[in-house]
Amino acid sequence: MPKGAKHVRRKQAPAQSLRAKQKRELAAIAALPDDQIDTSDIRELPPSAWKNAVRGRFYRPVNQAVSLRLDADVVAWLKEPGKGYQTRANHILRERMLADMRRLRA
């Protein structure tokens, strides 16, 4: 860790242990083939219910600190609008990454 950097620990929720009976029940459910699961009490949604669905809407990727050398004019351009230049750089790189992924799948 660089000199002067602070290490931040995130609080984790206390682990809730399962009783042996609960573990057996979960294992039995997990072992069931999909066609043997009774879903008759679950109402099926019409296709129109999915028209505005967004995949990954609440997905938050884990950030990773990196050291990156950029040209001075690129950094100045990123900083020009004000605070948040690292977020802007990440956004630009993510857009490019997703565009490349879409292009490769097509």
Beta strands, then each sheet from edge to edge (+ up, - down):
end
